Amino acid sequence: MTNTLSQQSEQKDNFHNKYITYPERNINRIEEELFKIFDEEVNAKNPVVIRYKHSMIYKMAQFIAGEIKRCVSVGIAGETASGKSTITYDIINTIELFSKLFNIGNLITRVNTDDYYYDRSEEVKKAGSMAEFAKNYDFDVPEALELDLMYKHVKELKSGKSVMLPKYDMSGTTIRWDNHTLANPSRIIISEGLFTLTEKVKDAFDFKIYVDINPEIQKERFFIRAKERNLGESAKSIYENASNKAEIYIRPTREDADIVLSGEAERKNYGIFLSKIIKVIEKIYFSKQV
């Protein structure tokens, strides 16, 4: 039912030792290619990447070259309606297509930050409704989530252990089912959410990504979504609270991010950008022998 640490180690070694044709897997050469990809994107007319830390490139090159053989963990954060969930979906989809193309099993595992909201279902019942309960409870603060448990789960997955993840009901019951979903360790652990890069959990991630967006575009998106969810007159107060709390808890995490992505780029461009990085990996591990 679960993958053992030795099985995971064998899978990792197979990934890093198969089909090597790239010149000595030269880490400096890999860095050069990555710098070129990121610099071209930052300077594009409508870039996917707004900013990146140069130190991140060396770490990425180490993982790609196989100098670091363990799982890599990626945390993605941003405000509500910034586009982070869509971007994460597209990243996962692009990686899974690569996985199928080259028949690589167990390549990516998702840990959903929202599933770590505390179960408040009994309090909701006592209050009579979610709307009544929410009048005296704030979901837009990190304390509303069990982030230390999330940190533990990500670290265990990185160490090669399988874990049972929780599942949270986002429909309004606030029910959380613990030990709900089996997650096996994989080459990439990815997580996304409002508070993914906050203090309690950020150190679990090798690469920290922040999704930035123009406040006016974000506001427009929020109210479109609020209408779809029938939030009615409460939408305005929900938005104001989310925005005020983001100022305290979410926006500061932008400075700690290794990569700042634009939440306004055309959706297809996120996949195109990631595909350029994947091409570097293909050249190293999956090119035909000359």
ROKOL-588600 format. One record per residue: x, y, z of N, C-alpha, C in turn; residue in one letter. Coordinates in steps of 0.2 Angstrom, whole numbers, plus 5000, padded with zeros to 4 digits. Example, Ala and Ser with C-alpha at 12.3 -4.5 7.8 and 13.67 -1.06 7.14 Angstrom:
! ROKOL-588600
506649725039506249785039506649845039a/506449895035506849955036506450005039s/
//
This chain:
! ROKOL-588600
500449945000500050005000500450065000m/501050065003501450125004502150105000t/502450164998503150154995503650155001n/504150105001504650115006505150165004t/505550185009506150225008506650205003l/506750135003507250104998506950104991s/506350094991505950094984506050164981q/505850214985505950284983506650304981q/507150274985507850294983508050264976s/507750204975507850164969507550204963e/506950224964506650264959507050334957q/507250364962507650424961508250414957k/508650354959509250344956509150324949d/508550294947508450274940508350334936n/507950384939507850454936508450484934f/508950484939509550524938510150494934h/510050424933510650384930510450364923n/509850374921509550344915509650394909k/509850374903509850414897510250474898y/510850474901511250534902511650544895i/511550604892511950624886512150694887t/511950734891512150804892512850804894y/513250844892514050844893514150854901p/514350794903514550784910514050814915e/513450824913512950854918513250914921r/513550954917513951014920513451064923n/513551074929513051114933513051194931i/513651214929513751284926513351294920n/513451244916513051244909512251244910r/512051204915511351204917511151274920i/511551304924511451374927511351424921e/511751414916511751464911511151464907e/510851394906510251384902509651414906e/509651404913509151424917509151504917l/509751534918509751604918509451634912f/509651604906509351624900508651624899k/508351564902507651554902507251604906i/507551614912507151664917507251734915f/507851754912507951824910507551844904d/507451794899507051814893506351824896e/506151784900505451784903505351854907e/505751874911505751934915505651994910v/506051994905506052044900505552044894n/505151994894504651984889504052044890a/503652054885503152104885502652094890k/502352034891501852014896502151954900n/502651964904503051904907502651864912p/502751804912502551754917502951764924v/503551774923503951784929504151864930v/503951894936504051964937504751974940i/504951924945505651934948505851864950r/506451854951506751794953507451804957y/507551764962508151764965508751724962k/509351754961509851724957510051654961h/510051664968510251604971509851544970s/509251554968508751504967508951464961m/509251494956509451464950509951404951i/510451424956510951374957510651314961y/510151324965509851264969509451224964k/509151254959508751224954509151184949m/509751204948510251174944510551114947a/510651114954510851054958510351004958q/509651014958509150964958509150934951f/509150974946509150954939509750904937i/510350924940510950894938510950824942a/510550824948510650764952511050764957g/511350824959511850834964511350834971e/510750854971510250844976509750794974i/509750734977509350674974508750664977k/508550704983507950694986507350724983r/506750724986506150754983506250834983c/505950864979505950934979505250964981v/505251014985504651034987504551104985s/503951124982503751184980503151214983v/503151274986502651304989502351364985g/501751374984501451434980500951464984i/501051534985500551574989500351634985a/499851664987499651724984498951744987g/498651804986498051824989497451784985e/496851794988496251764985496151794978t/495951754974495851774967496451804963a/497051784965497651804962497851754956s/497551704956497651654950498151594952g/498251594959498751544961498551464960k/497851454961497551384960497651364953s/497451414949497451394941498151384939t/498651424941499351414940499651354942i/499451334948499651264951499351214947t/498751214945498451164941498751154934y/498951214931499351214925500051184926d/500351194931501051164933500951094933i/500451074937500350994938500250964932i/499750994928499550964921500150954917n/500651014916501151014912501650954914t/501750954921502250894923501950824922i/501350824923501050754922501050734914e/500950784910501050764903501750744901l/502250774904502950754904503050684906f/502750674912502750604915502550554911s/501950564908501650514903502050504897k/502350564894502750554888503350514889l/503650514895504250474896504150424901f/503550404902503350344906503750344913n/503750404916504050414923503450414928i/503450364932502950354937503050394944g/502550414947502650444954503050504953n/502850554949503250614948503050674952l/502450684954502150744957501650724962i/501650754968501150744973500950814976t/500250824976500050884978499750884986r/499950934990499750934996499351004997v/498651004997498251054997498251095004n/498451155004498451195010497751205013t/497251215009496551225011496351165016d/496651105014496351045018496551045025d/496951095027497251105034496851155038y/496351175036495851215040495651175046y/495551205052495351165057494551155056y/494351095059493651075059493251115064d/492851155061492351195066491651175065r/491551115063490851095061490351095067s/490651075073490151085079489951155080e/490451205080490351275081489851295076e/489851275070489451295065488751275066v/488651215068487951185070487651225076k/488051245081487851285087487651355085k/488051385080487851445078487251445073a/487051395071486451385066486551385059g/487151415057487351425050488051445049s/488351435044489051455042489051535043m/488551565040488551635040488551665047a/488151635051488151665058488851645062e/489051585061489751565064490251615061f/490251635055490851675052490851745054a/490251765058490251835060490751845066k/490951785069491351795075491951745074n/492151725068492651685067493051705060y/493651715060494051735055494451675051d/494251665045494551615041495151645037f/495251705038495851745034496451755038d/496551715042497151715046497551645047v/498151645047498551585047498351535053p/498051565058497851525064497251485063e/496951495057496351455055496551395053a/497151385051497451315048497951285053l/497951215053498451185057499051175052e/499451225052500051235047500651195050l/500651185056501151135059501151065057d/500451045056500350975053500550975046l/500351025042500551025035501351025035m/501651065039502351065039502650995040y/502350955045502550885046502450845040k/501850845037501750805031502250815025h/502350885024502750895018503450865020v/503750875026504350855028504450775027k/503950745030503850675029503950645022e/503550675018503550665011504250675008l/504550725009505250735007505750685009k/505650655015506050605018505950535015s/505450535011505250465008504750425011g/504350465016503850425019503150445016k/502650395016502050405014501650435020s/501150475019500750505024499950505022v/499550505027498850515026498650585027m/498450615021498250685022497550705024l/497350755027496650775028496350795022p/495650805023495250835017494750875021k/494650935018494250985021493651005016y/493051005019492451025015492351095014d/492451125008492451195007491751225006m/491251175006490551195004490251235010s/490551235016490251275021490051245028g/490251175028490151135034490751145039t/491251165036491951165039492151095042t/491851045039492150975042492750965039i/493250935043493850905040493950835042r/494050795037494150725038494950715039w/495150695044495850675045496050605042d/496650595041496850525038496450505032n/496250555028495850545022496150515016h/496750545014496950525007497750505008t/497850445005498550425005498950465000l/499550495002499950524998500650494998a/500950474993501550434992502150494990n/502750484993503250524991503350524983p/503550574980503750584973504250624972s/504450634966505050684964504850754966r/504250774965504050844967503450844971i/503550884977502950894981502750964980i/502150974979501851044977501251064982i/501251124984500751144988500551214987s/499951234987499651304985499151324990e/499151394992498651414996498851484999g/498351515002498451585005499051595009l/499151545014499651545019500151495018f/500351475012500851425011501551445012t/501651515012502351535013502351575020l/501851565024501951595031502351555035t/502551595041503051575046503051495047e/502551465049502451395052502651345047k/502551365040502651305035503151325030v/503351385029503751405023504451365023k/504751345028505351315028505351245026d/504751215025504651155022504751155014a/504851215011504851215004505551235001f/505751194996506451214993506351274989d/505751284986505651334981504951374983f/505051434984504451474986504251524981k/503651514979503351554973502751594976i/502751654974502251704975501851724969y/501251724969500851744963500551814964v/500851864961500651934962500151954957d/499752004958499152034954499052104955i/498852134950498552204951497952204955n/497952244961497352244965496652254962p/496652294957495952304953495752244950e/496252214946496052144943495852094948i/496252094954496052044959495352054961q/495152124963494552144965493952124961k/494052134954493552114949493452044949e/494052004949493951924949493551904955r/493751934961493451914967492651924967f/492451974965491651994965491351954959f/491651934954491351884949491251814952i/491851794956491751734960491251734965r/491151794969490651804974489951794971a/489851824965489251814962489051744960k/489551704958489451634956489351594962e/489551614968489451574974488851604979r/488551654976487951684979488051714986n/488651744986488851774993488351844994l/488051864989487651924990487951984993g/487552014998487852075001488452065006e/488552005008489151995012489751995008s/489751995002490351994998490852044999a/490552105000490952165001491352165008k/491052145013491352135020491852075019s/491752025016492151965015492851995012i/492752025006493252055002493752105007y/493352145010493752195014494152165019e/493852115023494252075028494852035025n/494752005019495251965016495852015014a/495652065011496152115009496552145015s/496252155020496552185026497052135029n/496752075030497252015033497752005028k/497652005021498251995017498752045017a/498552105019499152155020499552135026e/499252105031499652075037500052015036i/499651965033499951895033500251875026y/499951895020500051865014500551905010i/500451975009500852015005501652015007r/501752015014502452015016502851955013p/502451895012502851835010503151845003t/502851894999503151904993503951914993r/504151954998504851964998505251905000e/504951855003505351795004505351744998d/504951754993504851714988505451704983a/505651644981506151634976505951664969d/505351654968505051674961504351714962i/504351764959503651804959503351794952v/502751764952502451754945501851804945l/501751824938501151864937500551824937s/500051854940499351814940498951844935g/499251884930498851914925499051894918e/499551844917499851824911499351774908a/499351774901498951724898499051654900e/498451614902498551554905499051504901r/499051504895499451454891500151464892k/500351534894501051554895501351524901n/501051504906501351464912501551404909y/501251364906501451294903502051304898g/501951354894502551364889503151384893i/503151424898503751434902504051374906f/503551334909503851274912504151224907l/503851224901504051174896504751194894s/504951254895505651274893506151244898k/505951244904506351214910506351134909i/505851114907505751034906506251014900i/506251054895506751044890507451034892k/507651074897508351064900508350994903v/507850974906507850904909507850854904i/507450864899507450814893508150804890e/508450864889509150854886509650814890k/509550824896510050784901509850714901i/509250694902509050624904508750584898y/508450614893508050584889508150594881f/508750624880508950624873509250564871s/509150544864509450484862510250484861k/510550434863511250424863511450444855q/512050484855512250494848512750444846v/
//
